């Protein structure tokens, strides 16, 4: 019974990581350029109204990663400890990478985006600098999610349950 639950958690974890990685790339390529616009005449401009209108944090991320991926990451950490080799090694590596992503999300990305969306960051140059840093650090988050996903896929491929 426990093996079946552990296998289900690994499958759900792999699927959720794949969705999170793909959605993160989509957000970076489609949404972020509308929030942080660049024109040769004016340079970068932060559009808090576009970010607020999209409100991807509450419309999407809360249902995909904030709750579910966080819970699956914690469950994966617990399950990986008792998983047989080589699943143990890959799943644990994946869980640690996902934990890095979750820590960055809760300590930096969410607390930074909320005031940007509300338009609380003034002057405009400060908002632009904060938004550009948010985008640059997003690459670290994407990398952590990709590493977590690939390692989880390897754990799944290595499983013989």
LOLUMMAR-488007 format. One record per residue: residue in one letter; x, y, z of N, C-alpha, C in turn. Coordinates in steps of 0.2 Angstrom, whole numbers, plus 5000, padded with zeros to 4 digits. Each point is the difference from the previous one (the first is absolute). Example, Ala and Ser with C-alpha at 12.3 -4.5 7.8 and 13.67 -1.06 7.14 Angstrom:
2
<baro=A n.x=5066 n.y=4972 n.z=5039 ca.x=4996 ca.y=5006 ca.z=5000 c.x=5004 c.y=5006 c.z=5000>
<baro=S n.x=4998 n.y=5005 n.z=4996 ca.x=5004 ca.y=5006 ca.z=5001 c.x=4996 c.y=5005 c.z=5003>
This chain:
161
<baro=X n.x=5004 n.y=4994 n.z=5000 ca.x=4996 ca.y=5006 ca.z=5000 c.x=5004 c.y=5006 c.z=5000>
<baro=X n.x=5005 n.y=5000 n.z=5004 ca.x=5005 ca.y=5006 ca.z=5001 c.x=5003 c.y=5002 c.z=4993>
<baro=X n.x=5002 n.y=4994 n.z=4997 ca.x=5004 ca.y=5001 ca.z=4994 c.x=4995 c.y=5003 c.z=4994>
<baro=X n.x=4994 n.y=4998 n.z=5000 ca.x=4995 ca.y=5003 ca.z=4996 c.x=4999 c.y=5008 c.z=5001>
<baro=X n.x=5000 n.y=5002 n.z=5006 ca.x=4999 ca.y=5007 ca.z=5002 c.x=5007 c.y=5003 c.z=4998>
<baro=X n.x=5005 n.y=4997 n.z=5002 ca.x=5007 ca.y=5004 ca.z=4998 c.x=5000 c.y=5001 c.z=4992>
<baro=X n.x=4998 n.y=4994 n.z=4997 ca.x=5001 ca.y=5001 ca.z=4992 c.x=4995 c.y=5005 c.z=4998>
<baro=X n.x=4994 n.y=5001 n.z=5002 ca.x=4995 ca.y=5005 ca.z=4999 c.x=5003 c.y=5007 c.z=5001>
<baro=X n.x=5003 n.y=5001 n.z=5006 ca.x=5003 ca.y=5006 ca.z=5001 c.x=5005 c.y=5002 c.z=4995>
<baro=X n.x=5004 n.y=4995 n.z=4999 ca.x=5006 ca.y=5002 ca.z=4995 c.x=4997 c.y=5002 c.z=4993>
<baro=X n.x=4995 n.y=4996 n.z=4998 ca.x=4996 ca.y=5002 ca.z=4993 c.x=4997 c.y=5007 c.z=5001>
<baro=X n.x=4997 n.y=5001 n.z=5005 ca.x=4997 ca.y=5007 ca.z=5000 c.x=5005 c.y=5005 c.z=5001>
<baro=X n.x=5005 n.y=4999 n.z=5003 ca.x=5006 ca.y=5005 ca.z=5001 c.x=5003 c.y=5001 c.z=4993>
<baro=X n.x=5001 n.y=4995 n.z=4996 ca.x=5003 ca.y=5001 ca.z=4994 c.x=4996 c.y=5004 c.z=4995>
<baro=X n.x=4993 n.y=4998 n.z=5000 ca.x=4995 ca.y=5004 ca.z=4996 c.x=5000 c.y=5007 c.z=5002>
<baro=X n.x=5000 n.y=5001 n.z=5007 ca.x=4999 ca.y=5007 ca.z=5002 c.x=5006 c.y=5004 c.z=4998>
<baro=X n.x=5006 n.y=4997 n.z=5001 ca.x=5006 ca.y=5004 ca.z=4998 c.x=5001 c.y=5001 c.z=4993>
<baro=X n.x=4997 n.y=4996 n.z=4996 ca.x=5000 ca.y=5001 ca.z=4992 c.x=4996 c.y=5006 c.z=4999>
<baro=X n.x=4994 n.y=5000 n.z=5003 ca.x=4995 ca.y=5006 ca.z=4999 c.x=5003 c.y=5006 c.z=5002>
<baro=X n.x=5003 n.y=5000 n.z=5006 ca.x=5003 ca.y=5006 ca.z=5003 c.x=5006 c.y=5003 c.z=4996>
<baro=X n.x=5004 n.y=4995 n.z=4997 ca.x=5005 ca.y=5002 ca.z=4996 c.x=4998 c.y=5004 c.z=4993>
<baro=X n.x=4995 n.y=4996 n.z=4997 ca.x=4997 ca.y=5003 ca.z=4994 c.x=4997 c.y=5006 c.z=5001>
<baro=X n.x=4996 n.y=5001 n.z=5005 ca.x=4996 ca.y=5006 ca.z=5002 c.x=5005 c.y=5006 c.z=5002>
<baro=X n.x=5005 n.y=4998 n.z=5003 ca.x=5005 ca.y=5005 ca.z=5002 c.x=5003 c.y=5003 c.z=4993>
<baro=X n.x=5002 n.y=4996 n.z=4995 ca.x=5003 ca.y=5002 ca.z=4994 c.x=4994 c.y=5004 c.z=4996>
<baro=X n.x=4994 n.y=4998 n.z=5000 ca.x=4995 ca.y=5004 ca.z=4997 c.x=4999 c.y=5007 c.z=5003>
<baro=X n.x=5000 n.y=5000 n.z=5007 ca.x=5000 ca.y=5006 ca.z=5003 c.x=5005 c.y=5005 c.z=4998>
<baro=X n.x=5006 n.y=4997 n.z=5000 ca.x=5006 ca.y=5004 ca.z=4998 c.x=5000 c.y=5003 c.z=4993>
<baro=X n.x=4997 n.y=4996 n.z=4996 ca.x=5000 ca.y=5002 ca.z=4993 c.x=4994 c.y=5004 c.z=4998>
<baro=X n.x=4994 n.y=4999 n.z=5003 ca.x=4994 ca.y=5003 ca.z=4998 c.x=4998 c.y=5005 c.z=5005>
<baro=X n.x=5000 n.y=4999 n.z=5006 ca.x=4997 ca.y=5005 ca.z=5005 c.x=5005 c.y=5005 c.z=5002>
<baro=X n.x=5006 n.y=4998 n.z=5001 ca.x=5005 ca.y=5005 ca.z=5003 c.x=5001 c.y=5006 c.z=4995>
<baro=X n.x=5001 n.y=4998 n.z=4993 ca.x=5001 ca.y=5006 ca.z=4996 c.x=4994 c.y=5005 c.z=5000>
<baro=X n.x=4994 n.y=4998 n.z=5002 ca.x=4995 ca.y=5005 ca.z=5000 c.x=5001 c.y=5004 c.z=5007>
<baro=X n.x=5002 n.y=4997 n.z=5005 ca.x=5001 ca.y=5003 ca.z=5006 c.x=5006 c.y=5005 c.z=5000>
<baro=X n.x=5006 n.y=4998 n.z=4997 ca.x=5006 ca.y=5003 ca.z=5000 c.x=5001 c.y=5002 c.z=4993>
<baro=X n.x=4998 n.y=5006 n.z=4997 ca.x=5001 ca.y=5001 ca.z=4993 c.x=5006 c.y=5004 c.z=4999>
<baro=X n.x=5003 n.y=4999 n.z=4994 ca.x=5006 ca.y=5003 ca.z=4998 c.x=4998 c.y=5004 c.z=4993>
<baro=X n.x=5002 n.y=5006 n.z=5000 ca.x=5000 ca.y=5004 ca.z=4993 c.x=5006 c.y=5004 c.z=5000>
<baro=X n.x=5003 n.y=5000 n.z=4994 ca.x=5006 ca.y=5004 ca.z=4999 c.x=5000 c.y=5007 c.z=5002>
<baro=X n.x=4994 n.y=5003 n.z=5000 ca.x=4999 ca.y=5007 ca.z=5001 c.x=5000 c.y=5001 c.z=5008>
<baro=X n.x=4997 n.y=4996 n.z=5004 ca.x=4999 ca.y=5001 ca.z=5007 c.x=5003 c.y=4995 c.z=5004>
<baro=X n.x=5003 n.y=4995 n.z=4997 ca.x=5003 ca.y=4994 ca.z=5004 c.x=4995 c.y=4996 c.z=5004>
<baro=X n.x=5002 n.y=4997 n.z=5005 ca.x=4995 ca.y=4996 ca.z=5004 c.x=4995 c.y=5004 c.z=5004>
<baro=X n.x=4994 n.y=4997 n.z=5000 ca.x=4994 ca.y=5003 ca.z=5003 c.x=4997 c.y=4994 c.z=5004>
<baro=X n.x=4998 n.y=5001 n.z=5006 ca.x=4996 ca.y=4995 ca.z=5004 c.x=4993 c.y=5001 c.z=4999>
<baro=X n.x=4996 n.y=4996 n.z=4998 ca.x=4993 ca.y=5000 ca.z=4999 c.x=4996 c.y=4996 c.z=5006>
<baro=X n.x=4999 n.y=5003 n.z=5006 ca.x=4997 ca.y=4997 ca.z=5005 c.x=4992 c.y=4998 c.z=4998>
<baro=X n.x=4997 n.y=5004 n.z=4996 ca.x=4993 ca.y=4999 ca.z=4998 c.x=5000 c.y=4993 c.z=4996>
<baro=X n.x=5005 n.y=4999 n.z=4996 ca.x=5000 ca.y=4994 ca.z=4996 c.x=5001 c.y=4994 c.z=5005>
<baro=X n.x=5005 n.y=5000 n.z=5004 ca.x=5001 ca.y=4995 ca.z=5005 c.x=4994 c.y=4998 c.z=5004>
<baro=X n.x=4997 n.y=5006 n.z=5002 ca.x=4994 ca.y=4999 ca.z=5005 c.x=4994 c.y=4997 c.z=4996>
<baro=X n.x=4999 n.y=5002 n.z=4994 ca.x=4995 ca.y=4997 ca.z=4995 c.x=5001 c.y=4993 c.z=4999>
<baro=X n.x=5006 n.y=4998 n.z=4999 ca.x=5002 ca.y=4993 ca.z=4999 c.x=4999 c.y=4996 c.z=5006>
<baro=X n.x=5003 n.y=5003 n.z=5006 ca.x=4999 ca.y=4997 ca.z=5007 c.x=5001 c.y=4992 c.z=5000>
<baro=X n.x=5006 n.y=4998 n.z=4996 ca.x=5001 ca.y=4993 ca.z=5000 c.x=5002 c.y=4997 c.z=5006>
<baro=X n.x=5002 n.y=5003 n.z=5005 ca.x=5001 ca.y=4997 ca.z=5007 c.x=4993 c.y=4997 c.z=5003>
<baro=X n.x=4995 n.y=5004 n.z=4999 ca.x=4994 ca.y=4997 ca.z=5003 c.x=4996 c.y=4996 c.z=4995>
<baro=X n.x=5001 n.y=5002 n.z=4993 ca.x=4996 ca.y=4996 ca.z=4995 c.x=5003 c.y=4994 c.z=4998>
<baro=X n.x=5006 n.y=4999 n.z=5001 ca.x=5003 ca.y=4994 ca.z=4998 c.x=5005 c.y=4997 c.z=5005>
<baro=X n.x=5005 n.y=5004 n.z=5002 ca.x=5006 ca.y=4997 ca.z=5004 c.x=4997 c.y=4997 c.z=5007>
<baro=X n.x=4995 n.y=5003 n.z=5003 ca.x=4998 ca.y=4998 ca.z=5006 c.x=4997 c.y=4993 c.z=5000>
<baro=X n.x=4997 n.y=4998 n.z=4994 ca.x=4997 ca.y=4993 ca.z=4999 c.x=5005 c.y=4995 c.z=4998>
<baro=X n.x=5006 n.y=5002 n.z=4997 ca.x=5004 ca.y=4996 ca.z=4997 c.x=5006 c.y=4999 c.z=5004>
<baro=X n.x=5003 n.y=5005 n.z=5003 ca.x=5007 ca.y=4999 ca.z=5003 c.x=4999 c.y=5002 c.z=5008>
<baro=X n.x=4997 n.y=5006 n.z=5001 ca.x=5000 ca.y=5003 ca.z=5007 c.x=4998 c.y=4994 c.z=5005>
<baro=X n.x=4994 n.y=4998 n.z=4998 ca.x=4998 ca.y=4994 ca.z=5005 c.x=5002 c.y=4993 c.z=4998>
<baro=X n.x=4998 n.y=4998 n.z=4994 ca.x=5002 ca.y=4993 ca.z=4998 c.x=5007 c.y=4998 c.z=4999>
<baro=X n.x=5004 n.y=5004 n.z=4997 ca.x=5007 ca.y=4999 ca.z=4999 c.x=5004 c.y=5000 c.z=5007>
<baro=X n.x=4998 n.y=5005 n.z=5004 ca.x=5003 ca.y=5000 ca.z=5007 c.x=4998 c.y=4994 c.z=5004>
<baro=X n.x=4994 n.y=4997 n.z=5000 ca.x=4998 ca.y=4994 ca.z=5003 c.x=5003 c.y=4994 c.z=4997>
<baro=X n.x=5001 n.y=5000 n.z=4993 ca.x=5003 ca.y=4994 ca.z=4997 c.x=5007 c.y=5000 c.z=5001>
<baro=X n.x=5003 n.y=5006 n.z=5001 ca.x=5008 ca.y=5000 ca.z=5001 c.x=5001 c.y=4998 c.z=5007>
<baro=X n.x=4996 n.y=5002 n.z=5005 ca.x=5001 ca.y=4997 ca.z=5007 c.x=4998 c.y=4993 c.z=5001>
<baro=X n.x=4995 n.y=4997 n.z=4996 ca.x=4999 ca.y=4993 ca.z=5000 c.x=5005 c.y=4996 c.z=4997>
<baro=X n.x=5003 n.y=5003 n.z=4994 ca.x=5006 ca.y=4997 ca.z=4997 c.x=5006 c.y=4999 c.z=5004>
<baro=X n.x=5001 n.y=5006 n.z=5004 ca.x=5006 ca.y=4999 ca.z=5005 c.x=4999 c.y=4994 c.z=5004>
<baro=X n.x=4994 n.y=5000 n.z=5003 ca.x=4999 ca.y=4994 ca.z=5005 c.x=5000 c.y=4993 c.z=4996>
<baro=X n.x=4997 n.y=5000 n.z=4994 ca.x=5000 ca.y=4993 ca.z=4997 c.x=5007 c.y=4999 c.z=4997>
<baro=X n.x=5004 n.y=5004 n.z=4998 ca.x=5006 ca.y=4999 ca.z=4997 c.x=5005 c.y=4997 c.z=5005>
<baro=X n.x=4999 n.y=5002 n.z=5007 ca.x=5005 ca.y=4997 ca.z=5005 c.x=5000 c.y=4992 c.z=5000>
<baro=X n.x=4994 n.y=4997 n.z=4999 ca.x=4999 ca.y=4993 ca.z=5001 c.x=5000 c.y=4997 c.z=4993>
<baro=X n.x=5000 n.y=5003 n.z=4994 ca.x=5000 ca.y=4997 ca.z=4994 c.x=5006 c.y=4996 c.z=4999>
<baro=X n.x=5000 n.y=4995 n.z=4996 ca.x=5006 ca.y=4996 ca.z=4998 c.x=5004 c.y=5004 c.z=4995>
<baro=X n.x=5007 n.y=4998 n.z=5000 ca.x=5004 ca.y=5002 ca.z=4995 c.x=4998 c.y=4998 c.z=4993>
<baro=X n.x=5002 n.y=5003 n.z=4995 ca.x=5002 ca.y=5007 ca.z=4999 c.x=4995 c.y=5005 c.z=5001>
<baro=X n.x=4993 n.y=4998 n.z=5001 ca.x=4995 ca.y=5005 ca.z=5000 c.x=5001 c.y=5005 c.z=5006>
<baro=X n.x=5003 n.y=4997 n.z=5006 ca.x=5001 ca.y=5004 ca.z=5005 c.x=5004 c.y=5006 c.z=4999>
<baro=X n.x=5006 n.y=4999 n.z=4996 ca.x=5005 ca.y=5005 ca.z=4999 c.x=4997 c.y=5006 c.z=4995>
<baro=X n.x=4996 n.y=4997 n.z=4995 ca.x=4997 ca.y=5005 ca.z=4995 c.x=4995 c.y=5004 c.z=5003>
<baro=X n.x=4995 n.y=4997 n.z=5004 ca.x=4995 ca.y=5003 ca.z=5003 c.x=5002 c.y=5005 c.z=5005>
<baro=X n.x=5005 n.y=4998 n.z=5004 ca.x=5002 ca.y=5005 ca.z=5005 c.x=5003 c.y=5006 c.z=4997>
<baro=X n.x=5004 n.y=4999 n.z=4994 ca.x=5003 ca.y=5006 ca.z=4997 c.x=4995 c.y=5004 c.z=4997>
<baro=X n.x=4994 n.y=4997 n.z=4997 ca.x=4995 ca.y=5004 ca.z=4997 c.x=4996 c.y=5004 c.z=5006>
<baro=X n.x=4999 n.y=4996 n.z=5006 ca.x=4997 ca.y=5004 ca.z=5005 c.x=5003 c.y=5006 c.z=5003>
<baro=X n.x=5007 n.y=4999 n.z=5000 ca.x=5004 ca.y=5006 ca.z=5003 c.x=5000 c.y=5005 c.z=4995>
<baro=X n.x=5000 n.y=4999 n.z=4993 ca.x=5000 ca.y=5005 ca.z=4995 c.x=4993 c.y=5004 c.z=5000>
<baro=X n.x=4995 n.y=4996 n.z=5001 ca.x=4993 ca.y=5003 ca.z=5001 c.x=4999 c.y=5004 c.z=5006>
<baro=X n.x=5004 n.y=4997 n.z=5005 ca.x=4999 ca.y=5004 ca.z=5007 c.x=5004 c.y=5007 c.z=4999>
<baro=X n.x=5005 n.y=5000 n.z=4996 ca.x=5003 ca.y=5007 ca.z=4998 c.x=4996 c.y=5004 c.z=4997>
<baro=X n.x=4996 n.y=4997 n.z=4995 ca.x=4995 ca.y=5004 ca.z=4996 c.x=4995 c.y=5003 c.z=5005>
<baro=X n.x=4997 n.y=4996 n.z=5004 ca.x=4995 ca.y=5001 ca.z=5005 c.x=5002 c.y=5006 c.z=5004>
<baro=X n.x=5006 n.y=4999 n.z=5003 ca.x=5003 ca.y=5005 ca.z=5005 c.x=5001 c.y=5007 c.z=4996>
<baro=X n.x=5002 n.y=5000 n.z=4994 ca.x=5001 ca.y=5006 ca.z=4996 c.x=4993 c.y=5003 c.z=4999>
<baro=X n.x=4995 n.y=4996 n.z=4998 ca.x=4994 ca.y=5003 ca.z=4999 c.x=4997 c.y=5003 c.z=5006>
<baro=X n.x=5000 n.y=4997 n.z=5006 ca.x=4997 ca.y=5003 ca.z=5006 c.x=5004 c.y=5005 c.z=5003>
<baro=X n.x=5006 n.y=5000 n.z=4999 ca.x=5004 ca.y=5006 ca.z=5004 c.x=5002 c.y=5006 c.z=4995>
<baro=X n.x=5000 n.y=4999 n.z=4993 ca.x=5002 ca.y=5005 ca.z=4996 c.x=4994 c.y=5002 c.z=4995>
<baro=X n.x=4998 n.y=4995 n.z=4996 ca.x=4996 ca.y=5001 ca.z=4994 c.x=4993 c.y=5003 c.z=5002>
<baro=X n.x=4997 n.y=4997 n.z=5004 ca.x=4993 ca.y=5002 ca.z=5002 c.x=5001 c.y=5007 c.z=5004>
<baro=X n.x=5004 n.y=5000 n.z=5005 ca.x=5000 ca.y=5007 ca.z=5003 c.x=5003 c.y=5006 c.z=4996>
<baro=X n.x=5003 n.y=4998 n.z=4995 ca.x=5003 ca.y=5005 ca.z=4995 c.x=4994 c.y=5002 c.z=4995>
<baro=X n.x=4996 n.y=4995 n.z=4998 ca.x=4995 ca.y=5002 ca.z=4995 c.x=4994 c.y=5003 c.z=5002>
<baro=X n.x=4998 n.y=4999 n.z=5007 ca.x=4994 ca.y=5003 ca.z=5002 c.x=5001 c.y=5008 c.z=5000>
<baro=X n.x=5005 n.y=5003 n.z=5003 ca.x=5000 ca.y=5007 ca.z=5000 c.x=5001 c.y=5003 c.z=4992>
<baro=X n.x=5003 n.y=4996 n.z=4996 ca.x=5001 ca.y=5002 ca.z=4993 c.x=4993 c.y=5000 c.z=4997>
<baro=X n.x=4996 n.y=4995 n.z=5001 ca.x=4993 ca.y=5000 ca.z=4997 c.x=4996 c.y=5006 c.z=5003>
<baro=X n.x=5001 n.y=5001 n.z=5006 ca.x=4996 ca.y=5005 ca.z=5003 c.x=5002 c.y=5007 c.z=4998>
<baro=X n.x=5006 n.y=5001 n.z=4997 ca.x=5002 ca.y=5006 ca.z=4998 c.x=5003 c.y=5004 c.z=5006>
<baro=X n.x=5002 n.y=4996 n.z=5005 ca.x=5003 ca.y=5003 ca.z=5006 c.x=5007 c.y=5002 c.z=5000>
<baro=X n.x=5004 n.y=4998 n.z=4995 ca.x=5007 ca.y=5001 ca.z=4999 c.x=5001 c.y=5006 c.z=4996>
<baro=X n.x=5002 n.y=5006 n.z=5003 ca.x=5001 ca.y=5006 ca.z=4997 c.x=5008 c.y=5002 c.z=5001>
<baro=X n.x=5003 n.y=5004 n.z=4996 ca.x=4997 ca.y=5003 ca.z=4994 c.x=5000 c.y=4994 c.z=4994>
<baro=X n.x=4998 n.y=5002 n.z=4994 ca.x=5000 ca.y=4995 ca.z=4995 c.x=5006 c.y=4996 c.z=4999>
<baro=X n.x=5006 n.y=5004 n.z=5000 ca.x=5007 ca.y=4997 ca.z=4999 c.x=5001 c.y=4994 c.z=5006>
<baro=X n.x=4997 n.y=5001 n.z=5006 ca.x=5001 ca.y=4995 ca.z=5005 c.x=4996 c.y=4994 c.z=4998>
<baro=X n.x=4994 n.y=5001 n.z=4998 ca.x=4996 ca.y=4994 ca.z=4998 c.x=5003 c.y=4997 c.z=4994>
<baro=X n.x=5002 n.y=5003 n.z=4995 ca.x=5004 ca.y=4997 ca.z=4994 c.x=5006 c.y=4996 c.z=5003>
<baro=X n.x=5004 n.y=5003 n.z=5004 ca.x=5006 ca.y=4996 ca.z=5002 c.x=4997 c.y=4994 c.z=5004>
<baro=X n.x=4995 n.y=5000 n.z=5004 ca.x=4998 ca.y=4995 ca.z=5004 c.x=4997 c.y=4994 c.z=4996>
<baro=X n.x=4996 n.y=5002 n.z=4995 ca.x=4997 ca.y=4996 ca.z=4995 c.x=5006 c.y=4996 c.z=4996>
<baro=X n.x=5005 n.y=5004 n.z=4998 ca.x=5005 ca.y=4997 ca.z=4996 c.x=5004 c.y=4995 c.z=5004>
<baro=X n.x=5001 n.y=5001 n.z=5006 ca.x=5003 ca.y=4995 ca.z=5005 c.x=4996 c.y=4994 c.z=5001>
<baro=X n.x=4993 n.y=5001 n.z=5000 ca.x=4996 ca.y=4995 ca.z=5001 c.x=5000 c.y=4995 c.z=4994>
<baro=X n.x=5001 n.y=5003 n.z=4994 ca.x=5000 ca.y=4996 ca.z=4994 c.x=5007 c.y=4996 c.z=5000>
<baro=X n.x=5005 n.y=5004 n.z=5001 ca.x=5007 ca.y=4996 ca.z=5000 c.x=5000 c.y=4995 c.z=5005>
<baro=X n.x=4998 n.y=5001 n.z=5006 ca.x=5000 ca.y=4994 ca.z=5005 c.x=4995 c.y=4995 c.z=4998>
<baro=X n.x=4995 n.y=5001 n.z=4996 ca.x=4995 ca.y=4995 ca.z=4998 c.x=5004 c.y=4995 c.z=4996>
<baro=X n.x=5005 n.y=5002 n.z=4997 ca.x=5004 ca.y=4995 ca.z=4996 c.x=5003 c.y=4994 c.z=5005>
<baro=X n.x=5002 n.y=5003 n.z=5006 ca.x=5002 ca.y=4995 ca.z=5005 c.x=4995 c.y=4995 c.z=5002>
<baro=X n.x=4994 n.y=5003 n.z=5001 ca.x=4994 ca.y=4996 ca.z=5002 c.x=4998 c.y=4995 c.z=4994>
<baro=X n.x=5001 n.y=5002 n.z=4994 ca.x=4998 ca.y=4996 ca.z=4994 c.x=5005 c.y=4994 c.z=5000>
<baro=X n.x=5007 n.y=5002 n.z=5002 ca.x=5005 ca.y=4995 ca.z=5000 c.x=4999 c.y=4995 c.z=5005>
<baro=X n.x=4998 n.y=5002 n.z=5006 ca.x=4998 ca.y=4995 ca.z=5006 c.x=4994 c.y=4996 c.z=4998>
<baro=X n.x=4995 n.y=5003 n.z=4997 ca.x=4994 ca.y=4996 ca.z=4998 c.x=5002 c.y=4994 c.z=4995>
<baro=X n.x=5004 n.y=5002 n.z=4995 ca.x=5003 ca.y=4996 ca.z=4995 c.x=5004 c.y=4994 c.z=5003>
<baro=X n.x=5004 n.y=5002 n.z=5004 ca.x=5004 ca.y=4995 ca.z=5003 c.x=4996 c.y=4995 c.z=5004>
<baro=X n.x=4995 n.y=5003 n.z=5004 ca.x=4996 ca.y=4996 ca.z=5004 c.x=4996 c.y=4995 c.z=4995>
<baro=X n.x=4997 n.y=5003 n.z=4995 ca.x=4996 ca.y=4996 ca.z=4995 c.x=5004 c.y=4994 c.z=4997>
<baro=X n.x=5006 n.y=5002 n.z=4998 ca.x=5004 ca.y=4995 ca.z=4996 c.x=5002 c.y=4994 c.z=5005>
<baro=X n.x=5002 n.y=5002 n.z=5006 ca.x=5002 ca.y=4995 ca.z=5005 c.x=4994 c.y=4996 c.z=5002>
<baro=X n.x=4994 n.y=5003 n.z=5001 ca.x=4994 ca.y=4996 ca.z=5001 c.x=4998 c.y=4995 c.z=4995>
<baro=X n.x=5001 n.y=5002 n.z=4994 ca.x=4999 ca.y=4996 ca.z=4994 c.x=5005 c.y=4994 c.z=5000>
<baro=X n.x=5006 n.y=5001 n.z=5002 ca.x=5005 ca.y=4995 ca.z=5001 c.x=4998 c.y=4995 c.z=5005>
<baro=X n.x=4998 n.y=5003 n.z=5006 ca.x=4997 ca.y=4996 ca.z=5005 c.x=4995 c.y=4995 c.z=4998>
<baro=X n.x=4995 n.y=5003 n.z=4996 ca.x=4994 ca.y=4996 ca.z=4998 c.x=5003 c.y=4995 c.z=4995>
<baro=X n.x=5004 n.y=5002 n.z=4996 ca.x=5003 ca.y=4995 ca.z=4995 c.x=5004 c.y=4994 c.z=5003>
<baro=X n.x=5003 n.y=5002 n.z=5006 ca.x=5004 ca.y=4995 ca.z=5004 c.x=4996 c.y=4995 c.z=5004>
<baro=X n.x=4993 n.y=5002 n.z=5001 ca.x=4996 ca.y=4996 ca.z=5005 c.x=4998 c.y=4994 c.z=4996>
<baro=X n.x=5000 n.y=4995 n.z=5005 ca.x=4997 ca.y=4993 ca.z=4997 c.x=4994 c.y=4998 c.z=5004>
<baro=X n.x=4997 n.y=5005 n.z=5003 ca.x=4994 ca.y=4998 ca.z=5004 c.x=4994 c.y=4997 c.z=4996>
